[in-house]
Amino acid sequence: MSVQEYGRLMVDIEGISLSNDDIALIKNPHVGGLILFERNFQSRQQLHSLCADIKNIKDEILIAFLINSLSRSL
């Protein structure tokens, strides 16, 4: 049985959808997690779609959410 190594870097993206630069960053083997901030949220459907897009690129990536007042609106 082999041990899979995960990246140690947590990164963020700029917008509400993935740019080509974001995709390249997520594919980087050193990246193991992604932090989504309030600027990355527009609606529940958009958030669901964004997370699915991220998981399609790298299924084993950790997605963390930094939420403050957003939780009241979703």
Sequence and secondary structure as in RCSB ss.txt:
>XXXX:A:sequence
MSVQEYGRLMVDIEGISLSNDDIALIKNPHVGGLILFERNFQSRQQLHSLCADIKNIKDEILIAFLINSLSRSL
>XXXX:A:secstr
        EEEE SSSS  HHHHHHHHSTTEEEEEE GGG S HHHHHHHHHHHHHH TT EEEE  STHHHH 
